[in-house]
């Protein structure tokens, strides 16, 4: 069986413990590879390799680093099918999503930051006739990047690309649930002769390998995407060490539908926002707020669309809903459906595991959940306050604009929201009052890589994307010259 070993200093290395974690295909429930079970010894080795590589990598010009990142992007682009198959096998998402979103976006991440550094600029201030101030932005050194399981290569490259482009060397850890495309990326590094030690990939559990990266005295910054509780733990370790932190955490996002919206488009997009990637995107609209005068019409049409979603084998091109990422996560999502029932929620559709007779033979032991829609719950109940991160959404009626804003803002999270209205004044007014890092108007999940990405409240600290990301991975230095 294939072993996914660590990639350190340009070589594939067995974990010090010689222990491996079973990697399970969520669509079949079967083990298909083994992952290095790394600990602080492996992380120490990776950090040392990064420290050795840093002086040369950081001293090379932006054109040099850009060239290597573009080579890596080109390799992935030339092997999209290979990466997409691995992503779907590892994560359970539909192959159509891997081919059209996840892998192409990984290519874009690398390409974007590879070219962005060629257009960066420095600041200079001529204070008086003989005094000049200018600002240097210098790489930090060795940085840690820890990525989640829901968009594996997409978010892995979202972190490592700006870190590498800025001149840092990286110790990165993908999720132990979905490590395969990060492993393929390490194979890509070897194939193109990427400079040794610049990118080091360590596999394993978060509480071992991830904690070791966070606590290592020589990692100068940590960029993490994942759950809010894990983010709190990382902050408690890193903050006393004065490390720079970028934390992109949970969300409980609202889709707000006003009566004057284009209802057909709003419904179609709301279905995508709720159930794309089995609802396992931090930006998914897990609460749909609907103006009361159109609530019943919206509900009927929305349920019809949800029932049309094809759940099944992720490798089939017409599948729209694949498997939940793991057995444990499937059980978590199902437990929240039970909580919703106990809180008085009415299941309008879904609410169960997908029956084995409705799945192809190879998927009968997979971790599938029916797309689930619930109504009748208070905006302030657990189901509407806590992140479920699955194929579950709730419908909540509201009376007016002020109530919509109140309901949207009433959770501990503040990552994103989408607002549906034809009233331009209302769109601006509501957007300014929503306590989120991102607001979409009459759309969802449109991203420009130049714009800042991140959340408010318990959805995180800091911003990713564009120059925000490049600035995070550098340190400013003011130089003042009297001449």
C-alpha positions as CSV (number, residue, x, y, z in Angstrom):
1,X,0.0,0.0,0.0
2,X,1.2,3.5,-0.9
3,X,3.0,5.3,1.9
4,X,2.8,9.1,2.0
5,X,6.1,10.0,3.6
6,X,7.4,13.4,4.6
7,X,9.1,15.7,2.1
8,X,12.1,17.3,3.9
9,X,15.1,18.9,2.4
10,X,14.1,17.7,-1.1
11,X,13.9,14.0,0.0
12,X,11.1,11.7,1.0
13,X,11.8,10.5,4.5
14,X,10.1,8.0,6.8
15,X,8.7,9.4,10.0
16,X,11.0,9.0,13.0
17,X,8.4,6.9,14.8
18,X,8.0,4.6,11.8
19,X,4.3,4.8,12.5
20,X,1.6,5.4,9.9
21,X,-2.0,6.6,9.9
22,X,-4.6,4.9,7.7
23,X,-5.9,7.1,5.0
24,X,-9.6,6.3,4.2
25,X,-11.5,7.0,1.1
26,X,-14.7,8.5,2.4
27,X,-16.8,7.3,-0.6
28,X,-15.9,3.7,0.1
29,X,-15.0,3.6,3.7
30,X,-11.8,1.7,2.7
31,X,-8.1,2.4,3.5
32,X,-6.2,3.3,0.3
33,X,-2.9,4.7,1.6
34,X,-0.8,5.2,4.7
35,X,0.3,8.6,6.0
36,X,3.4,9.4,8.0
37,X,2.6,9.8,11.7
38,X,5.0,12.6,12.4
39,X,6.0,14.2,15.7
40,X,8.4,16.9,16.9
41,X,11.4,15.0,15.7
42,X,10.2,15.2,12.1
43,X,9.3,18.8,12.5
44,X,12.7,19.6,14.0
45,X,14.3,18.0,10.9
46,X,12.0,20.0,8.6
47,X,12.8,23.3,10.3
48,X,16.5,22.7,10.1
49,X,16.2,22.0,6.4
50,X,14.3,25.2,6.0
51,X,16.8,27.2,8.0
52,X,19.6,25.9,5.7
53,X,17.7,26.8,2.6
54,X,16.6,30.3,3.8
55,X,19.7,32.4,3.2
56,X,19.9,31.6,-0.5
57,X,16.2,31.5,-1.2
58,X,15.6,34.9,0.5
59,X,18.6,36.6,-1.1
60,X,17.5,35.7,-4.6
61,X,15.4,38.3,-6.5
62,X,11.7,38.2,-7.0
63,X,12.2,37.1,-10.6
64,X,14.0,33.9,-9.4
65,X,11.3,33.0,-6.9
66,X,8.6,33.8,-9.4
67,X,10.1,31.5,-11.9
68,X,10.0,28.5,-9.5
69,X,6.5,29.1,-8.4
70,X,5.3,29.3,-12.0
71,X,7.1,26.0,-12.8
72,X,5.2,24.4,-9.9
73,X,1.9,25.9,-11.1
74,X,2.6,24.7,-14.7
75,X,3.3,21.2,-13.4
76,X,0.0,21.0,-11.6
77,X,-1.9,22.5,-14.6
78,X,-0.3,19.8,-16.9
79,X,-1.5,17.1,-14.4
80,X,-4.9,18.4,-13.5
81,X,-6.6,15.0,-13.9
82,X,-4.1,13.2,-11.7
83,X,-4.5,15.8,-8.9
84,X,-8.3,15.9,-9.3
85,X,-8.6,12.1,-9.0
86,X,-6.5,12.2,-5.9
87,X,-8.5,15.0,-4.3
88,X,-11.8,13.2,-4.9
89,X,-10.4,9.9,-3.6
90,X,-9.1,11.6,-0.5
91,X,-11.9,14.0,0.3
92,X,-15.1,12.5,-1.2
93,X,-16.0,15.6,-3.2
94,X,-17.4,15.3,-6.7
95,X,-14.8,14.9,-9.4
96,X,-16.4,17.7,-11.3
97,X,-15.6,20.0,-8.4
98,X,-12.0,18.8,-8.1
99,X,-11.6,19.4,-11.9
100,X,-13.3,22.8,-12.1
101,X,-12.6,24.4,-8.8
102,X,-10.0,22.9,-6.4
103,X,-7.1,22.1,-8.7
104,X,-7.5,25.1,-11.1
105,X,-7.6,27.4,-8.0
106,X,-4.4,25.8,-6.7
107,X,-2.7,26.7,-10.0
108,X,-4.1,30.2,-9.8
109,X,-2.8,30.7,-6.2
110,X,0.7,29.8,-7.2
111,X,0.5,31.9,-10.4
112,X,-1.0,34.9,-8.8
113,X,1.6,35.3,-6.0
114,X,4.4,34.4,-8.5
115,X,3.5,37.4,-10.6
116,X,2.3,39.7,-7.7
117,X,5.8,39.9,-6.3
118,X,7.0,41.3,-9.7
119,X,4.8,44.3,-9.2
120,X,5.4,45.0,-5.5
121,X,6.7,48.4,-4.5
122,X,8.6,50.0,-1.6
123,X,7.8,53.2,0.2
124,X,10.1,56.2,0.4
125,X,9.6,59.6,2.0
126,X,11.8,62.6,1.4
127,X,11.4,64.3,4.8
128,X,13.6,67.4,4.1
129,X,16.5,68.4,1.8
130,X,18.9,65.9,3.3
131,X,16.8,63.2,5.0
132,X,15.3,60.2,3.2
133,X,13.2,57.5,4.8
134,X,12.4,54.3,3.0
135,X,10.7,51.0,4.1
136,X,12.1,47.5,3.5
137,X,9.9,44.4,3.6
138,X,12.0,41.4,4.4
139,X,11.0,37.8,4.7
140,X,10.5,36.4,8.2
141,X,12.6,33.2,7.9
142,X,11.0,29.8,8.5
143,X,7.2,29.9,8.7
144,X,4.5,27.3,9.4
145,X,1.5,26.7,7.2
146,X,-1.3,24.4,8.5
147,X,-4.2,23.7,6.1
148,X,-7.6,22.0,6.5
149,X,-9.3,19.0,4.9
150,X,-12.2,20.6,3.1
151,X,-10.3,22.2,0.2
152,X,-7.0,20.4,0.5
153,X,-4.7,21.6,-2.3
154,X,-6.7,24.8,-2.9
155,X,-6.0,26.1,0.7
156,X,-2.6,24.4,1.0
157,X,-1.3,26.5,-1.9
158,X,-3.2,29.6,-0.7
159,X,-0.9,29.6,2.3
160,X,2.4,28.4,0.9
161,X,2.4,30.5,-2.3
162,X,2.6,34.0,-0.6
163,X,5.0,32.6,2.0
164,X,7.4,31.3,-0.6
165,X,7.0,34.3,-2.9
166,X,7.9,36.6,-0.1
167,X,11.2,34.8,0.4
168,X,10.4,32.6,3.4
169,X,11.1,28.9,3.7
170,X,8.1,26.8,4.7
171,X,7.2,23.9,6.9
172,X,3.7,22.9,5.9
173,X,1.3,20.3,7.3
174,X,-1.8,19.3,5.4
175,X,-4.8,17.7,7.2
176,X,-4.2,14.0,8.1
177,X,-7.7,13.4,6.6
178,X,-6.7,14.7,3.1
179,X,-2.9,14.6,2.6
180,X,-2.7,13.1,-0.9
181,X,-2.5,16.2,-3.1
182,X,0.0,17.8,-0.8
183,X,2.1,14.6,-1.3
184,X,1.6,14.9,-5.0
185,X,2.8,18.5,-4.7
186,X,6.0,17.2,-3.1
187,X,6.5,14.8,-6.0
188,X,6.0,17.8,-8.3
189,X,8.8,19.6,-6.4
190,X,11.1,16.7,-7.0
191,X,10.1,16.4,-10.7
192,X,10.9,20.1,-11.4
193,X,14.0,20.2,-9.1
194,X,12.5,22.8,-6.9
195,X,15.2,24.1,-4.5
196,X,15.8,21.7,-1.6
197,X,14.5,22.7,1.8
198,X,12.5,25.7,0.6
199,X,9.2,23.8,0.9
200,X,9.0,21.0,3.5
201,X,5.8,19.0,3.9
202,X,5.3,17.1,7.2
203,X,2.3,14.8,7.6
204,X,0.5,13.7,10.7
205,X,-2.0,14.7,13.4
206,X,-2.6,18.2,14.4
207,X,-2.0,17.6,18.1
208,X,1.4,16.2,17.3
209,X,2.9,17.5,14.1
210,X,0.8,20.7,14.0
211,X,1.5,21.5,17.6
212,X,5.2,21.0,17.1
213,X,5.3,23.4,14.1
214,X,3.4,26.0,16.2
215,X,5.6,25.6,19.3
216,X,9.0,25.5,17.5
217,X,11.2,28.4,18.5
218,X,12.4,28.9,15.0
219,X,9.0,29.2,13.2
220,X,8.4,33.0,13.0
221,X,4.8,32.9,11.9
222,X,1.9,30.5,11.7
223,X,-0.8,30.6,9.1
224,X,-3.7,28.2,10.0
225,X,-7.1,27.5,8.5
226,X,-9.4,25.2,10.4
227,X,-11.8,25.0,13.4
228,X,-12.2,27.8,15.9
229,X,-11.2,25.7,18.9
230,X,-8.0,24.6,17.3
231,X,-7.3,28.2,16.4
232,X,-7.7,29.2,20.1
233,X,-5.2,26.5,21.0
234,X,-2.7,27.7,18.4
235,X,-3.1,31.3,19.6
236,X,-2.5,30.2,23.2
237,X,0.9,28.6,22.2
238,X,2.1,31.1,19.6
239,X,1.0,34.4,21.3
240,X,3.4,34.2,24.3
241,X,6.2,33.5,21.8
242,X,5.3,36.7,19.8
243,X,4.8,34.8,16.6
244,X,2.8,36.4,13.8
245,X,-0.6,34.7,13.5
246,X,-3.1,34.4,10.6
247,X,-6.1,32.4,11.7
248,X,-9.0,31.6,9.3
249,X,-11.5,29.8,11.4
250,X,-15.2,28.8,11.4
251,X,-18.3,30.4,10.0
252,X,-22.1,30.4,10.4
253,X,-22.9,32.4,7.3
254,X,-26.2,34.0,6.5
255,X,-27.8,34.1,3.0
256,X,-30.3,37.0,3.2
257,X,-33.1,37.0,0.7
258,X,-35.2,40.1,0.4
259,X,-38.6,40.2,-1.3
260,X,-37.3,42.3,-4.2
261,X,-34.6,39.9,-5.2
262,X,-34.4,37.9,-8.4
263,X,-36.0,34.9,-6.7
264,X,-35.1,32.3,-9.3
265,X,-31.4,33.2,-9.3
266,X,-31.4,33.6,-5.5
267,X,-32.8,30.1,-5.0
268,X,-30.4,28.5,-7.5
269,X,-27.4,30.2,-5.8
270,X,-28.7,29.5,-2.3
271,X,-28.7,25.8,-3.1
272,X,-25.1,26.0,-4.3
273,X,-24.1,28.1,-1.2
274,X,-25.6,25.6,1.2
275,X,-24.5,22.3,-0.4
276,X,-21.4,22.8,-2.5
277,X,-18.7,20.4,-1.3
278,X,-21.3,18.7,0.9
279,X,-21.6,22.0,2.9
280,X,-18.0,21.6,3.9
281,X,-16.7,25.1,2.9
282,X,-16.2,27.8,5.6
283,X,-18.2,30.2,3.3
284,X,-21.3,28.0,2.9
285,X,-24.6,29.6,3.6
286,X,-25.8,27.4,6.5
287,X,-28.6,29.9,7.5
288,X,-31.0,31.2,4.9
289,X,-32.9,34.3,6.1
290,X,-36.0,35.0,4.0
291,X,-38.3,38.0,4.1
292,X,-41.7,36.7,5.4
293,X,-43.8,37.9,2.4
294,X,-41.9,35.4,0.1
295,X,-41.0,32.7,2.7
296,X,-43.5,30.1,1.6
297,X,-42.8,30.6,-2.1
298,X,-39.1,30.4,-1.5
299,X,-39.4,27.3,0.7
300,X,-41.4,25.3,-1.9
301,X,-39.0,26.2,-4.8
302,X,-35.9,25.8,-2.7
303,X,-36.9,22.3,-1.5
304,X,-37.7,21.2,-5.1
305,X,-34.1,22.2,-6.2
306,X,-32.5,20.5,-3.2
307,X,-34.3,17.3,-3.9
308,X,-32.9,17.4,-7.5
309,X,-29.3,17.2,-6.2
310,X,-27.7,14.0,-7.3
311,X,-25.9,12.3,-4.4
312,X,-23.6,9.4,-5.2
313,X,-20.2,8.2,-6.3
314,X,-17.9,11.2,-6.4
315,X,-16.1,9.7,-9.4
316,X,-19.2,10.0,-11.6
317,X,-19.2,13.2,-13.5
318,X,-22.9,14.0,-12.9
319,X,-22.6,13.6,-9.1
320,X,-23.4,16.8,-7.3
321,X,-23.1,15.6,-3.7
322,X,-20.3,13.3,-2.7
323,X,-19.3,11.8,0.7
324,X,-18.7,13.5,4.0
325,X,-15.0,13.6,4.7
326,X,-14.9,11.0,7.5
327,X,-17.0,8.7,9.6
328,X,-16.4,10.9,12.6
329,X,-17.6,14.0,10.8
330,X,-20.6,12.2,9.4
331,X,-21.6,11.3,12.9
332,X,-21.1,14.9,14.0
333,X,-23.3,16.3,11.3
334,X,-26.0,13.7,12.0
335,X,-25.8,14.6,15.7
336,X,-26.6,18.2,14.9
337,X,-29.7,17.1,12.9
338,X,-30.8,15.3,16.1
339,X,-30.1,18.5,18.1
340,X,-32.3,20.4,15.6
341,X,-35.1,18.0,16.0
342,X,-34.9,18.3,19.8
343,X,-35.0,22.0,19.5
344,X,-38.3,21.8,17.6
345,X,-36.9,21.9,14.1
346,X,-38.9,20.4,11.2
347,X,-37.0,18.4,8.6
348,X,-38.2,19.5,5.2
349,X,-36.0,17.2,3.3
350,X,-33.1,14.9,4.1
351,X,-32.0,14.3,7.7
352,X,-30.5,10.8,7.3
353,X,-27.6,8.9,6.0
354,X,-28.0,8.0,2.4
355,X,-29.5,4.5,2.2
356,X,-27.0,1.9,0.9
357,X,-29.5,0.7,-1.7
358,X,-29.4,4.2,-3.2
359,X,-25.6,4.0,-3.7
360,X,-23.4,2.1,-6.2
361,X,-21.8,-1.1,-4.8
362,X,-18.4,0.5,-4.2
363,X,-19.9,3.3,-2.1
364,X,-22.2,1.2,0.1
365,X,-19.9,1.7,3.1
366,X,-19.2,5.3,2.4
367,X,-20.0,8.3,4.6
368,X,-23.0,9.9,2.7
369,X,-25.6,12.3,4.2
370,X,-28.8,13.5,2.5
371,X,-28.9,17.2,1.8
372,X,-30.9,18.5,4.7
373,X,-33.2,21.5,5.1
374,X,-34.7,22.5,8.5
375,X,-37.2,25.1,9.5
376,X,-39.0,26.2,12.7
377,X,-36.0,27.0,14.7
378,X,-35.1,30.2,16.7
379,X,-32.2,32.2,15.2
380,X,-30.6,31.9,18.7
381,X,-30.8,28.1,19.2
382,X,-27.7,25.8,19.1
383,X,-28.4,24.7,15.5
384,X,-28.3,28.2,14.3
385,X,-25.4,29.3,16.5
386,X,-22.9,26.5,16.2
387,X,-20.9,25.6,13.1
388,X,-22.1,22.2,11.7
389,X,-20.0,22.2,8.5
390,X,-22.1,19.8,6.6
391,X,-24.9,19.4,4.2
392,X,-27.4,21.0,6.5
393,X,-29.1,24.4,6.2
394,X,-31.9,26.2,8.0
395,X,-34.7,28.5,6.8
396,X,-35.5,31.5,9.0
397,X,-38.1,34.1,8.2
398,X,-37.6,37.8,9.0
399,X,-40.0,40.8,9.1
400,X,-37.8,43.7,7.9
401,X,-34.3,44.8,7.2
402,X,-33.4,45.5,10.8
403,X,-34.5,42.1,11.9
404,X,-32.5,40.5,9.0
405,X,-29.3,42.3,10.2
406,X,-30.0,41.3,13.8
407,X,-30.4,37.6,12.9
408,X,-27.4,37.6,10.6
409,X,-25.2,39.1,13.3
410,X,-26.4,37.1,16.3
411,X,-23.8,34.3,16.0
412,X,-20.3,34.2,17.5
413,X,-18.9,34.0,13.9
414,X,-18.4,36.7,11.3
415,X,-16.9,35.2,8.1
416,X,-19.2,36.0,5.3
417,X,-22.8,36.8,4.2
418,X,-24.6,37.1,0.9
419,X,-27.4,39.6,0.4
420,X,-30.1,39.3,-2.4
421,X,-31.9,42.5,-3.3
422,X,-32.4,44.7,-6.4
423,X,-32.3,47.8,-4.1
424,X,-28.8,49.3,-4.5
425,X,-29.2,51.6,-1.5
426,X,-30.3,48.7,0.7
427,X,-27.4,46.5,-0.6
428,X,-24.8,49.1,0.5
429,X,-26.7,49.8,3.8
430,X,-27.0,46.2,4.8
431,X,-23.4,45.3,3.7
432,X,-22.0,48.0,6.0
433,X,-23.9,46.7,9.0
434,X,-23.1,43.0,8.7
435,X,-20.3,41.9,11.1
436,X,-18.4,39.8,8.5
437,X,-15.2,39.9,6.6
438,X,-16.9,39.3,3.3
439,X,-20.3,40.4,1.9
440,X,-21.5,39.2,-1.5
441,X,-24.4,41.0,-3.2
442,X,-26.6,38.9,-5.5
443,X,-23.9,36.3,-5.8
444,X,-21.8,33.8,-3.8
445,X,-18.2,32.6,-3.8
446,X,-16.9,35.0,-6.4
447,X,-13.3,35.7,-5.4
448,X,-10.7,38.1,-6.7
449,X,-7.3,37.0,-5.4
450,X,-6.3,40.7,-5.0
451,X,-8.9,41.3,-2.3
452,X,-8.5,40.6,1.5
453,X,-10.0,37.4,2.8
454,X,-10.8,36.7,6.5
455,X,-13.4,37.0,9.2
456,X,-14.6,38.9,12.2
457,X,-15.3,37.7,15.8
458,X,-14.6,34.0,16.2
459,X,-14.0,33.5,12.5
460,X,-10.4,34.5,12.8
461,X,-7.6,37.0,13.0
462,X,-5.8,38.7,10.1
463,X,-6.4,38.7,6.4
464,X,-5.2,36.5,3.5
465,X,-5.1,37.3,-0.2
466,X,-3.3,39.9,-2.3
467,X,-0.8,42.2,-0.6
468,X,-2.4,41.4,2.8
469,X,-0.9,37.9,2.5
470,X,2.5,39.1,1.2
471,X,2.6,41.7,4.0
472,X,1.9,39.0,6.6
473,X,4.8,37.0,5.6
474,X,7.2,39.9,5.7
475,X,8.6,42.3,8.4
476,X,8.7,46.0,7.8
477,X,11.9,47.9,8.5
478,X,12.3,51.7,8.3
479,X,15.7,53.0,7.1
480,X,16.4,56.7,7.7
481,X,19.4,58.3,6.0
482,X,20.8,61.8,6.6
483,X,23.0,62.8,3.7
